[in-house]
Amino acid sequence: MTATQEAPACYRHPKRETYVRCSRCDRYICPDCMRTAAVGQQCVDCVRDGNKTVRRSRTVFGGTVSVTPWVTYVLIAVNVLVYLGELAKPDLVDKLGSLGIGLVGPDGDLFVADGTSYAGFESVGVAYGEWYRLITSAFVHLPPTEGGFGILHIVFNMWWLWRLGRPTEEMLGRGRFLALYLLAALGGSVLGYLIDPGMNAVGASGAVFGLTAAYWVFMRRLGHRMDEANRLVVFAVIWLVVSAGIASWQGHLGGLLAGGAVAVAFAYAPRERRLLVQAGAAAAVFVLLAVLVVVKTGELGGTLL
């Protein structure tokens, strides 16, 4: 180096002398700006630009890969927390169930609506603006006061969610899995509202029935052995029939149909338009369910607002 030549300096810190160059852009970089790369050292700008061009891994149906099924875990946790809340406030079941139309008396007890107005009684339910019941009912379960079945209700549903939620979330990714779960839950509540609006159904059964249908669709789409998926569907259908006298078969069937419909759209959407088709199908199912609720509410003489 001659006397007239200046020592090379870091491109981000001109006062710092350095002789190390970025292996990508060839600019001089000081120790604070060096980042270890596959070959040599790179500057912070090249590392940042390189990260932008790296494609994130995708699931078989287009979702972002997640190692831990956090949505499944969170859904189970929410159900358990709500159940603990029921132990402290048993009236949560009446307030959050899928009741379409009913009456609350002066003492807070819930009664079946018969179309007659009574002094001191208040009309409640989806038909009277409590539309949130269509979703909250999927997170409420029968209390222990219902006997052994009350406890088995949440235990069975959470085991089913644990069993099917993890592999389904792995195939879909978090966002698509949550959309499928909630639409299946909504489908179960809506069918119950259409057929028997006076019933105050509770439980995640509609949602897990939807997961059962989805699991079958995904296994078939991927060409996997269908033995297990077929057994699960057969069991679900048998339970739907056997439990009709003690549980909401409408909720089970509605969840099965809604979950299956969304799963078909998610599984068979063309790769080049996958996100558009999947989002459009999910939105279409939601709009259809919403329209059915509005129509039924009109028939009952209620209002959603």
FIMAR-888664 format. One record per residue: residue in one letter; x, y, z of N, C-alpha, C in turn. Coordinates in pm, whole numbers, padded with zeros to 5 digits. Atoms other than C-alpha are relative to their C-alpha. Layout:
! FIMAR-888664
(A, (X, Y, Z), (X, Y, Z), (X, Y, Z))
...
! end
This chain:
! FIMAR-888664
(M, (00086, -00119, 00000), (00000, 00000, 00000), (00089, 00123, 00000))
(T, (-00078, -00122, 00006), (00137, 00342, -00094), (-00050, 00099, 00103))
(A, (00035, -00100, -00101), (00129, 00648, 00126), (-00128, 00072, -00033))
(T, (00120, -00074, 00041), (-00152, 00799, -00081), (-00126, -00085, 00007))
(Q, (00117, 00088, -00006), (-00382, 00496, -00052), (-00059, 00000, 00140))
(E, (00069, 00007, -00128), (-00646, 00489, 00221), (-00027, -00145, 00035))
(A, (00032, 00136, -00044), (-00700, 00177, 00429), (-00148, -00026, -00023))
(P, (00142, 00032, 00022), (-01026, -00003, 00340), (-00079, 00009, 00130))
(A, (00085, -00017, -00118), (-01315, 00066, 00577), (-00135, -00068, -00022))
(C, (00133, 00063, 00005), (-01647, -00095, 00659), (-00099, 00092, -00069))
(Y, (00094, -00083, 00076), (-01923, 00023, 00427), (-00107, 00063, 00090))
(R, (00098, -00056, -00093), (-02151, 00084, 00727), (00065, 00085, 00109))
(H, (-00073, -00075, -00103), (-01885, 00220, 00960), (00131, 00050, -00062))
(P, (-00116, -00050, 00077), (-01642, 00433, 00750), (00126, 00022, 00082))
(K, (-00119, -00026, -00082), (-01409, 00496, 01042), (00067, -00128, 00050))
(R, (-00056, 00127, -00047), (-01344, 00126, 01105), (00079, -00067, -00113))
(E, (-00086, 00065, 00099), (-01051, -00022, 00913), (-00025, -00151, 00000))
(T, (00024, 00144, 00011), (-01110, -00375, 00784), (00049, -00050, -00135))
(Y, (-00046, 00058, 00125), (-00980, -00611, 00519), (-00085, -00122, -00038))
(V, (00091, 00111, 00028), (-01269, -00859, 00519), (-00112, 00049, -00090))
(R, (00106, -00036, 00093), (-01516, -00853, 00230), (-00119, -00096, 00014))
(C, (00120, 00084, 00005), (-01873, -00981, 00212), (00013, -00096, -00117))
(S, (-00015, 00101, 00105), (-01867, -01306, 00014), (-00109, 00009, -00106))
(R, (00110, -00012, 00097), (-02187, -01202, -00166), (00009, 00130, -00080))
(C, (-00003, -00129, 00071), (-02159, -00828, -00250), (00140, 00059, -00011))
(D, (-00141, -00038, 00007), (-01781, -00791, -00201), (00030, 00133, 00069))
(R, (-00028, -00123, -00075), (-01814, -00485, 00024), (00077, -00034, 00127))
(Y, (-00076, 00020, -00123), (-01582, -00442, 00320), (-00094, 00004, 00120))
(I, (00085, 00007, -00119), (-01735, -00534, 00655), (00086, -00015, 00125))
(C, (-00071, 00009, -00127), (-01620, -00489, 01014), (-00058, -00115, 00082))
(P, (00050, 00113, -00081), (-01668, -00754, 01288), (-00147, 00016, 00041))
(D, (00139, -00019, -00041), (-01999, -00596, 01396), (-00098, -00026, -00114))
(C, (00088, 00017, 00116), (-02138, -00628, 01044), (00015, -00137, -00065))
(M, (-00022, 00133, 00057), (-02014, -00982, 00975), (-00105, -00099, 00047))
(R, (00090, 00110, -00033), (-02255, -01271, 00964), (00052, -00126, -00067))
(T, (-00052, 00124, 00056), (-02133, -01626, 00918), (-00100, -00060, -00098))
(A, (00085, 00058, 00104), (-02270, -01774, 00596), (00051, -00138, -00036))
(A, (-00044, 00133, 00043), (-02243, -02110, 00423), (00140, 00005, -00056))
(V, (-00134, -00021, 00053), (-01937, -01974, 00245), (00048, 00136, 00046))
(G, (-00058, -00125, -00044), (-01732, -01708, 00423), (-00092, 00081, 00089))
(Q, (00077, -00095, -00080), (-01880, -01398, 00585), (-00085, 00087, -00093))
(Q, (00087, -00089, 00077), (-02171, -01186, 00461), (-00037, 00120, 00084))
(C, (00044, -00120, -00071), (-02287, -00837, 00547), (-00145, -00016, 00043))
(V, (00136, 00012, -00054), (-02612, -00778, 00734), (-00105, 00021, -00108))
(D, (00097, -00025, 00107), (-02787, -00646, 00421), (-00019, -00123, -00087))
(C, (00011, 00119, 00084), (-02708, -00955, 00216), (-00070, -00114, 00073))
(V, (00069, 00103, -00079), (-02819, -01183, 00498), (-00149, 00027, 00004))
(R, (00142, -00036, -00005), (-03148, -00993, 00527), (-00067, -00025, -00135))
(D, (00057, 00023, 00133), (-03205, -01002, 00151), (-00012, -00148, -00030))
(G, (00006, 00143, 00023), (-03124, -01370, 00144), (-00115, -00066, 00073))
(N, (00112, 00055, -00076), (-03379, -01445, 00414), (-00133, 00028, -00067))
(K, (00125, -00034, 00068), (-03647, -01270, 00211), (-00030, -00094, -00115))
(T, (00020, 00084, 00117), (-03592, -01503, -00082), (-00018, -00147, 00034))
(V, (00017, 00140, -00040), (-03609, -01826, 00118), (-00148, -00033, 00015))
(R, (00140, 00039, -00006), (-03944, -01996, 00066), (-00026, -00083, 00125))
(R, (00035, 00074, -00121), (-04114, -02121, 00379), (-00060, -00134, -00039))
(S, (00052, 00133, 00027), (-04197, -02489, 00393), (-00152, 00000, 00012))
(R, (00145, 00006, 00003), (-04558, -02573, 00316), (-00048, -00141, 00027))
(T, (00062, 00130, -00021), (-04788, -02854, 00420), (-00052, -00053, -00132))
(V, (00048, 00061, 00124), (-04937, -03090, 00164), (-00119, 00075, -00057))
(F, (00116, -00074, 00048), (-05244, -02864, 00142), (00021, 00151, 00004))
(G, (-00031, -00141, 00020), (-05065, -02530, 00128), (00024, 00083, 00124))
(G, (-00021, -00078, -00122), (-05039, -02422, 00492), (00147, 00007, 00038))
(T, (-00137, -00011, -00050), (-04724, -02315, 00672), (00027, -00113, 00099))
(V, (-00035, 00113, -00086), (-04549, -02606, 00838), (00027, 00048, 00143))
(S, (-00027, -00029, -00141), (-04554, -02598, 01218), (00028, -00132, 00071))
(V, (-00042, 00123, -00066), (-04375, -02858, 01426), (-00095, -00037, 00113))
(T, (00088, 00024, -00115), (-04601, -02820, 01729), (-00143, 00039, -00033))
(P, (00141, -00031, 00031), (-04983, -02838, 01687), (-00061, 00092, 00104))
(W, (00041, -00093, -00105), (-05043, -02529, 01896), (-00150, 00026, 00000))
(V, (00144, -00028, 00005), (-05399, -02470, 01774), (-00078, -00110, 00072))
(T, (00066, 00112, -00069), (-05504, -02816, 01891), (00016, 00014, 00151))
(Y, (-00025, -00015, -00143), (-05343, -02757, 02229), (-00081, 00115, 00059))
(V, (00073, -00117, -00050), (-05502, -02413, 02267), (-00150, -00030, 00007))
(L, (00142, 00034, -00002), (-05848, -02544, 02174), (-00034, -00089, 00119))
(I, (00023, 00087, -00115), (-05820, -02818, 02434), (00007, 00081, 00129))
(A, (-00016, -00082, -00120), (-05698, -02568, 02693), (-00121, 00090, 00023))
(V, (00117, -00088, -00013), (-05987, -02329, 02621), (-00121, -00079, 00048))
(N, (00113, 00083, -00044), (-06242, -02609, 02656), (00011, -00037, 00147))
(V, (-00019, 00038, -00140), (-06092, -02720, 02986), (-00020, 00120, 00092))
(L, (00017, -00119, -00082), (-06078, -02364, 03121), (-00147, 00040, 00012))
(V, (00143, -00032, -00005), (-06441, -02302, 03027), (-00072, -00099, 00091))
(Y, (00063, 00100, -00086), (-06535, -02628, 03198), (00025, 00031, 00148))
(L, (-00030, -00041, -00138), (-06359, -02512, 03515), (-00085, 00120, 00039))
(G, (00087, -00113, -00025), (-06555, -02190, 03481), (-00142, -00043, 00030))
(E, (00134, 00053, -00026), (-06875, -02393, 03471), (-00014, -00049, 00145))
(L, (00005, 00049, -00139), (-06786, -02546, 03806), (-00023, 00115, 00097))
(A, (00018, -00117, -00086), (-06771, -02197, 03955), (-00132, 00071, -00028))
(K, (00125, -00067, 00039), (-07069, -02059, 03760), (-00080, -00093, -00090))
(P, (00077, 00097, 00079), (-07306, -02336, 03647), (-00092, 00063, -00104))
(D, (00091, -00062, 00096), (-07529, -02085, 03466), (00066, 00031, -00133))
(L, (-00069, -00019, 00128), (-07262, -02055, 03194), (-00058, -00091, -00108))
(V, (00056, 00094, 00097), (-07418, -02359, 03029), (-00125, 00059, -00064))
(D, (00122, -00061, 00053), (-07752, -02180, 02992), (00031, 00125, -00083))
(K, (-00031, -00126, 00067), (-07587, -01855, 02881), (00079, -00017, -00129))
(L, (-00089, 00017, 00115), (-07344, -01998, 02625), (-00041, -00114, -00093))
(G, (00046, 00109, 00086), (-07532, -02299, 02484), (-00063, 00050, -00128))
(S, (00048, -00037, 00134), (-07674, -02302, 02131), (-00150, 00027, -00006))
(L, (00144, -00025, -00005), (-08029, -02218, 02242), (-00044, 00099, -00108))
(G, (00051, -00088, 00105), (-08224, -02072, 01952), (-00107, 00094, 00049))
(I, (00109, -00082, -00052), (-08530, -01948, 02136), (-00045, -00057, 00134))
(G, (00038, 00046, -00133), (-08621, -01966, 02505), (-00041, 00117, 00087))
(L, (00042, -00101, -00096), (-08735, -01777, 02812), (00081, -00014, 00129))
(V, (-00066, -00002, -00130), (-08553, -01677, 03128), (-00095, 00062, 00100))
(G, (00094, -00048, -00100), (-08770, -01641, 03435), (00063, 00097, 00098))
(P, (-00050, -00097, -00099), (-08736, -01390, 03720), (00109, -00057, 00089))
(D, (-00101, 00062, -00086), (-08527, -01641, 03916), (00123, -00045, -00078))
(G, (-00115, 00035, 00082), (-08287, -01692, 03624), (-00006, -00137, -00063))
(D, (00013, 00133, 00060), (-08411, -02039, 03528), (-00040, 00012, -00146))
(L, (00028, 00002, 00143), (-08436, -02128, 03160), (-00122, -00085, -00029))
(F, (00123, 00070, 00035), (-08770, -02230, 03010), (-00015, -00007, -00151))
(V, (00029, 00014, 00142), (-08892, -02349, 02671), (-00101, 00107, -00041))
(A, (00093, -00102, 00049), (-09060, -02073, 02470), (-00116, -00067, -00072))
(D, (00118, 00057, 00065), (-09416, -02153, 02364), (-00077, 00104, -00080))
(G, (00065, -00104, 00077), (-09495, -01831, 02182), (-00085, 00095, 00082))
(T, (00081, -00085, -00088), (-09669, -01673, 02481), (00090, 00091, 00082))
(S, (-00076, -00096, -00081), (-09546, -01362, 02662), (-00044, -00010, 00145))
(Y, (00029, 00009, -00143), (-09522, -01384, 03039), (00067, 00116, 00073))
(A, (-00055, -00111, -00078), (-09471, -01101, 03286), (00124, -00045, 00077))
(G, (-00122, 00031, -00072), (-09118, -01099, 03423), (00091, -00098, -00071))
(F, (-00082, 00094, 00076), (-08987, -01340, 03159), (00065, 00073, -00118))
(E, (-00076, -00063, 00108), (-08721, -01242, 02904), (00030, -00103, -00109))
(S, (-00031, 00087, 00114), (-08682, -01392, 02556), (00151, -00002, -00023))
(V, (-00144, 00013, 00022), (-08331, -01525, 02497), (00024, -00101, -00112))
(G, (-00038, 00096, 00103), (-08145, -01723, 02232), (00052, 00067, -00125))
(V, (-00055, -00050, 00126), (-07996, -01687, 01886), (-00100, 00091, -00071))
(A, (00104, -00078, 00068), (-08327, -01555, 01751), (-00018, 00139, 00059))
(Y, (00016, -00130, -00066), (-08304, -01261, 01992), (00134, 00071, 00018))
(G, (-00125, -00074, 00003), (-07959, -01132, 01908), (00119, -00069, 00062))
(E, (-00112, 00069, -00064), (-07747, -01386, 02095), (00065, -00099, -00098))
(W, (-00057, 00083, 00107), (-07585, -01515, 01775), (00131, -00067, 00042))
(Y, (-00128, 00056, -00045), (-07257, -01577, 01960), (-00014, -00142, 00053))
(R, (00024, 00135, -00052), (-07417, -01890, 02105), (00036, -00108, -00101))
(L, (-00029, 00098, 00104), (-07361, -02063, 01772), (00145, -00047, 00004))
(I, (-00142, 00037, -00014), (-06985, -02065, 01845), (00034, -00036, 00144))
(T, (-00037, 00026, -00140), (-06961, -02047, 02224), (-00050, -00135, 00048))
(S, (00053, 00131, -00042), (-07172, -02361, 02255), (00100, -00112, -00024))
(A, (-00099, 00103, 00031), (-06880, -02556, 02106), (00111, -00008, 00106))
(F, (-00103, -00001, -00105), (-06665, -02468, 02410), (-00059, -00026, 00138))
(V, (00068, 00029, -00126), (-06921, -02555, 02679), (-00041, -00147, -00001))
(H, (00037, 00141, -00010), (-06991, -02909, 02803), (-00093, -00024, 00118))
(L, (00092, 00034, -00109), (-07237, -03083, 03029), (00074, 00002, 00133))
(P, (-00066, -00009, -00131), (-07155, -03012, 03395), (-00004, -00133, 00073))
(P, (-00002, 00125, -00078), (-07075, -03286, 03649), (-00135, -00033, 00062))
(T, (00131, 00026, -00060), (-07426, -03244, 03790), (-00089, -00086, -00088))
(E, (00075, 00086, 00090), (-07549, -03434, 03485), (00035, -00147, 00020))
(G, (-00039, 00138, -00026), (-07395, -03748, 03632), (00128, -00037, -00071))
(G, (-00122, 00048, 00063), (-07121, -03963, 03485), (00015, 00048, -00142))
(F, (-00008, -00042, 00140), (-07209, -03863, 03130), (00047, 00144, -00011))
(G, (-00044, -00138, 00004), (-07146, -03499, 03218), (00151, 00011, -00008))
(I, (-00146, -00002, 00003), (-06779, -03565, 03287), (00053, -00070, -00125))
(L, (-00043, 00072, 00120), (-06746, -03817, 03004), (-00016, 00085, -00125))
(H, (00026, -00084, 00116), (-06884, -03556, 02766), (00126, 00076, -00042))
(I, (-00119, -00078, 00034), (-06578, -03330, 02783), (00122, -00091, -00018))
(V, (-00114, 00091, 00012), (-06332, -03618, 02833), (00003, -00064, -00139))
(F, (00007, 00066, 00130), (-06451, -03796, 02520), (00031, 00100, -00112))
(N, (-00022, -00098, 00106), (-06457, -03479, 02308), (00145, 00047, -00005))
(M, (-00139, -00045, -00001), (-06111, -03368, 02420), (00095, -00110, -00046))
(W, (-00082, 00110, 00051), (-05967, -03712, 02357), (-00011, -00006, -00152))
(W, (00022, 00004, 00145), (-06120, -03705, 02009), (00072, 00115, -00069))
(L, (-00071, -00115, 00056), (-05981, -03357, 01947), (00150, -00023, 00003))
(W, (-00143, 00032, -00009), (-05637, -03470, 02066), (00038, -00104, -00105))
(R, (-00028, 00110, 00093), (-05656, -03781, 01848), (00002, 00047, -00145))
(L, (00012, -00041, 00140), (-05762, -03610, 01524), (00058, 00139, -00026))
(G, (-00047, -00136, 00021), (-05653, -03251, 01579), (00146, 00008, -00041))
(R, (-00144, -00008, 00029), (-05279, -03314, 01573), (00034, -00037, -00144))
(P, (-00034, 00032, 00139), (-05254, -03499, 01239), (-00068, 00092, -00100))
(T, (00070, -00089, 00093), (-05513, -03273, 01077), (00068, 00136, -00005))
(E, (-00072, -00128, -00001), (-05333, -02957, 01188), (00134, -00012, -00071))
(E, (-00127, 00022, 00069), (-05007, -03106, 01061), (-00018, 00004, -00151))
(M, (00025, 00000, 00144), (-05162, -03155, 00716), (-00046, 00135, -00052))
(L, (00059, -00126, 00046), (-05338, -02818, 00699), (00083, 00123, 00035))
(G, (-00057, -00123, -00052), (-05129, -02574, 00898), (-00099, 00064, 00097))
(R, (00081, -00054, -00109), (-05262, -02361, 01181), (-00124, 00075, -00048))
(G, (00113, -00082, 00044), (-05482, -02114, 00993), (-00112, -00081, -00061))
(R, (00102, 00082, 00066), (-05663, -02365, 00775), (-00066, -00096, 00100))
(F, (00057, 00091, -00099), (-05707, -02605, 01065), (-00101, 00072, 00089))
(L, (00092, -00076, -00085), (-05865, -02338, 01285), (-00128, 00034, -00075))
(A, (00118, -00031, 00080), (-06098, -02235, 01002), (-00090, -00122, -00014))
(L, (00076, 00124, 00012), (-06204, -02596, 00949), (-00072, -00032, 00130))
(Y, (00058, 00033, -00131), (-06265, -02652, 01320), (-00119, 00089, 00032))
(L, (00107, -00094, -00035), (-06473, -02338, 01371), (-00119, -00012, -00094))
(L, (00111, 00015, 00093), (-06679, -02389, 01055), (-00077, -00129, 00027))
(A, (00069, 00124, -00037), (-06755, -02747, 01158), (-00085, 00022, 00124))
(A, (00077, -00032, -00121), (-06861, -02623, 01502), (-00122, 00084, -00034))
(L, (00111, -00087, 00040), (-07075, -02354, 01342), (-00105, -00079, -00077))
(G, (00094, 00082, 00076), (-07229, -02605, 01102), (-00088, -00085, 00089))
(G, (00079, 00080, -00093), (-07337, -02825, 01390), (-00104, 00084, 00073))
(S, (00093, -00087, -00072), (-07495, -02535, 01578), (-00112, 00048, -00091))
(V, (00101, -00052, 00094), (-07673, -02403, 01270), (-00105, -00106, -00032))
(L, (00098, 00104, 00031), (-07833, -02737, 01183), (-00091, -00024, 00121))
(G, (00083, 00012, -00120), (-07951, -02767, 01543), (-00100, 00114, 00010))
(Y, (00088, -00118, -00003), (-08097, -02415, 01521), (-00113, -00014, -00101))
(L, (00101, 00015, 00104), (-08280, -02499, 01199), (-00105, -00104, 00037))
(I, (00091, 00111, -00026), (-08433, -02825, 01321), (-00068, 00010, 00136))
(D, (00057, -00005, -00135), (-08484, -02772, 01693), (00053, 00123, 00073))
(P, (-00052, -00123, -00061), (-08433, -02407, 01797), (-00020, 00009, 00150))
(G, (00023, -00004, -00144), (-08562, -02477, 02146), (00099, -00082, 00080))
(M, (-00099, 00084, -00069), (-08273, -02710, 02226), (00125, 00081, 00033))
(N, (-00121, -00070, -00043), (-07980, -02571, 02424), (00117, -00099, 00000))
(A, (-00107, 00099, 00015), (-07706, -02800, 02290), (00135, 00060, 00036))
(V, (-00135, -00043, -00035), (-07348, -02780, 02415), (00099, -00110, -00039))
(G, (-00104, 00099, 00024), (-07018, -02949, 02338), (00074, 00020, -00131))
(A, (-00085, -00008, 00119), (-06737, -02976, 02084), (-00027, -00113, -00097))
(S, (00026, 00118, 00082), (-06897, -03282, 01927), (-00013, 00033, -00148))
(G, (00015, -00037, 00140), (-06997, -03103, 01606), (00134, 00025, -00066))
(A, (-00132, -00030, 00055), (-06642, -02979, 01558), (00082, -00126, -00021))
(V, (-00081, 00121, 00014), (-06480, -03319, 01620), (-00062, -00095, -00103))
(F, (00060, 00076, 00109), (-06732, -03486, 01390), (00048, 00057, -00134))
(G, (-00054, -00061, 00121), (-06616, -03236, 01129), (00144, -00040, -00024))
(L, (-00139, 00045, 00014), (-06254, -03333, 01198), (00004, -00145, -00049))
(T, (00006, 00140, 00045), (-06351, -03698, 01149), (-00021, -00007, -00150))
(A, (00026, -00003, 00144), (-06494, -03624, 00805), (00122, 00053, -00075))
(A, (-00117, -00058, 00066), (-06192, -03409, 00718), (00116, -00099, -00006))
(Y, (-00109, 00098, -00003), (-05945, -03677, 00824), (-00020, -00106, -00107))
(W, (00030, 00100, 00102), (-06119, -03927, 00597), (00028, 00057, -00139))
(V, (-00022, -00064, 00130), (-06112, -03683, 00303), (00149, 00014, -00029))
(F, (-00143, -00022, 00021), (-05743, -03604, 00351), (00074, -00131, -00024))
(M, (-00065, 00129, 00020), (-05638, -03968, 00380), (-00027, -00053, -00140))
(R, (00035, 00046, 00135), (-05821, -04048, 00059), (00072, 00082, -00106))
(R, (-00067, -00088, 00097), (-05676, -03748, -00123), (00148, -00033, -00010))
(L, (-00144, 00029, -00002), (-05321, -03845, -00022), (00032, -00143, -00041))
(G, (-00022, 00138, 00042), (-05371, -04207, -00125), (00050, -00090, 00111))
(H, (-00043, 00083, -00112), (-05302, -04346, 00223), (-00097, -00116, 00022))
(R, (00089, 00110, -00037), (-05443, -04668, 00360), (-00120, 00055, 00075))
(M, (00124, -00056, -00053), (-05805, -04607, 00451), (-00057, -00079, 00118))
(D, (00055, 00085, -00107), (-05846, -04873, 00722), (-00038, 00081, 00123))
(E, (00026, -00077, -00121), (-05815, -04638, 01017), (-00106, 00107, -00024))
(A, (00096, -00106, 00030), (-06005, -04352, 00852), (-00141, -00057, -00014))
(N, (00131, 00063, 00016), (-06289, -04587, 00758), (-00058, -00040, 00136))
(R, (00047, 00039, -00133), (-06310, -04719, 01114), (-00051, 00122, 00079))
(L, (00041, -00121, -00071), (-06330, -04366, 01252), (-00134, 00052, -00049))
(V, (00127, -00048, 00056), (-06611, -04269, 01016), (-00114, -00093, 00040))
(V, (00104, 00096, -00040), (-06805, -04589, 01089), (-00036, 00021, 00147))
(F, (00027, -00024, -00142), (-06768, -04527, 01462), (-00080, 00128, 00019))
(A, (00071, -00127, -00012), (-06883, -04166, 01418), (-00146, -00015, -00040))
(V, (00138, 00019, 00046), (-07193, -04272, 01224), (-00079, -00082, 00102))
(I, (00068, 00083, -00100), (-07278, -04542, 01479), (-00032, 00084, 00124))
(W, (00023, -00083, -00118), (-07236, -04296, 01765), (-00108, 00106, -00027))
(L, (00102, -00099, 00035), (-07449, -04040, 01581), (-00139, -00059, 00018))
(V, (00130, 00066, -00009), (-07735, -04292, 01566), (-00030, -00040, 00144))
(V, (00022, 00052, -00135), (-07690, -04447, 01911), (-00026, 00113, 00100))
(S, (00012, -00110, -00097), (-07658, -04113, 02092), (-00113, 00097, -00032))
(A, (00104, -00095, 00043), (-07953, -03951, 01914), (-00099, 00031, 00112))
(G, (00097, -00022, -00107), (-08171, -03994, 02222), (00053, 00079, 00117))
(I, (-00058, -00070, -00115), (-07927, -03833, 02465), (00087, 00118, -00040))
(A, (-00086, -00109, 00047), (-07729, -03589, 02251), (-00061, 00062, -00125))
(S, (00050, -00071, 00117), (-07781, -03347, 01965), (00051, -00066, -00128))
(W, (-00041, 00062, 00126), (-07771, -03561, 01652), (00010, 00106, -00109))
(Q, (-00007, -00108, 00099), (-07831, -03239, 01459), (00139, 00065, 00001))
(G, (-00132, -00058, -00011), (-07507, -03095, 01592), (00108, -00090, -00057))
(H, (-00097, 00096, 00053), (-07315, -03411, 01508), (-00004, -00002, -00153))
(L, (00015, 00008, 00146), (-07455, -03431, 01155), (00042, 00130, -00067))
(G, (-00038, -00128, 00058), (-07414, -03060, 01088), (00150, 00020, -00003))
(G, (-00146, -00011, -00003), (-07051, -03068, 01196), (00065, -00092, -00101))
(L, (-00054, 00097, 00095), (-06986, -03378, 00987), (-00010, 00054, -00142))
(L, (00021, -00051, 00135), (-07133, -03216, 00674), (00084, 00124, -00028))
(A, (-00077, -00124, 00020), (-06972, -02874, 00720), (00149, -00029, -00006))
(G, (-00141, 00035, 00000), (-06633, -03019, 00807), (00041, -00074, -00125))
(G, (-00030, 00074, 00122), (-06648, -03258, 00514), (00004, 00089, -00122))
(A, (00004, -00091, 00115), (-06741, -02982, 00269), (00125, 00087, -00005))
(V, (-00120, -00084, -00005), (-06458, -02756, 00381), (00125, -00083, -00031))
(A, (-00116, 00087, 00024), (-06213, -03048, 00377), (00016, -00033, -00148))
(V, (-00007, 00030, 00144), (-06300, -03136, 00016), (00060, 00119, -00075))
(A, (-00054, -00119, 00065), (-06229, -02777, -00089), (00148, 00017, 00031))
(F, (-00141, -00014, -00038), (-05901, -02768, 00103), (00086, -00106, -00069))
(A, (-00080, 00112, 00052), (-05786, -03107, -00029), (00013, 00002, -00152))
(Y, (00002, 00012, 00145), (-05879, -03073, -00396), (00016, 00134, -00072))
(A, (-00024, -00129, 00064), (-05806, -02705, -00461), (00121, -00010, -00092))
(P, (-00114, 00007, 00092), (-05579, -02671, -00768), (00119, 00077, 00054))
(R, (-00119, -00058, -00060), (-05222, -02589, -00672), (00022, 00144, -00042))
(E, (-00029, -00135, 00049), (-05196, -02278, -00891), (-00096, 00105, 00057))
(R, (00096, -00095, -00059), (-05505, -02120, -00728), (-00044, -00050, 00138))
(R, (00037, 00070, -00123), (-05498, -02308, -00399), (-00056, 00094, 00106))
(L, (00043, -00090, -00108), (-05525, -02019, -00153), (-00133, 00066, -00035))
(L, (00124, -00067, 00042), (-05797, -01843, -00355), (-00119, -00094, 00011))
(V, (00110, 00097, -00005), (-06010, -02156, -00387), (-00032, -00039, 00144))
(Q, (00023, 00040, -00139), (-05963, -02260, -00025), (-00068, 00110, 00080))
(A, (00061, -00112, -00072), (-06043, -01916, 00113), (-00142, 00026, -00049))
(G, (00133, -00022, 00056), (-06337, -01879, -00124), (-00099, -00104, 00048))
(A, (00089, 00107, -00045), (-06482, -02216, -00025), (-00037, 00017, 00147))
(A, (00028, -00022, -00142), (-06448, -02143, 00347), (-00096, 00116, 00019))
(A, (00090, -00115, -00009), (-06612, -01805, 00298), (-00140, -00036, -00047))
(A, (00131, 00040, 00052), (-06892, -01962, 00094), (-00078, -00082, 00102))
(V, (00066, 00080, -00104), (-06967, -02215, 00368), (-00048, 00091, 00113))
(F, (00039, -00092, -00106), (-06972, -01937, 00626), (-00122, 00083, -00041))
(V, (00112, -00081, 00048), (-07204, -01721, 00415), (-00128, -00082, -00006))
(L, (00118, 00087, 00007), (-07439, -02014, 00353), (-00059, -00022, 00138))
(L, (00048, 00022, -00137), (-07461, -02088, 00724), (-00063, 00127, 00057))
(A, (00053, -00127, -00050), (-07516, -01720, 00802), (-00137, 00029, -00060))
(V, (00129, -00022, 00067), (-07798, -01695, 00546), (-00107, -00090, 00060))
(L, (00096, 00093, -00060), (-07967, -02003, 00691), (-00045, 00049, 00138))
(V, (00034, -00053, -00133), (-07952, -01846, 01038), (-00094, 00120, -00013))
(V, (00084, -00118, 00020), (-08102, -01520, 00910), (-00141, -00040, -00040))
(V, (00131, 00045, 00046), (-08385, -01701, 00732), (-00078, -00063, 00115))
(K, (00068, 00065, -00112), (-08466, -01916, 01036), (-00042, 00102, 00105))
(T, (00034, -00104, -00098), (-08456, -01612, 01262), (-00124, 00077, -00043))
(G, (00118, -00067, 00051), (-08708, -01441, 01037), (-00126, -00083, 00020))
(E, (00115, 00088, -00020), (-08937, -01744, 01057), (-00046, 00000, 00146))
(L, (00033, 00001, -00142), (-08920, -01731, 01437), (-00046, 00137, 00050))
(G, (00041, -00133, -00040), (-09001, -01362, 01439), (00099, 00071, 00088))
(G, (-00102, -00061, -00083), (-08673, -01270, 01602), (00083, 00100, -00076))
(T, (-00094, -00094, 00062), (-08384, -01040, 01522), (00140, -00034, 00046))
(L, (-00138, 00031, -00035), (-08008, -01090, 01514), (00071, 00119, 00063))
(L, (-00063, -00120, -00056), (-07938, -00738, 01639), (-00067, 00041, 00130))
! end
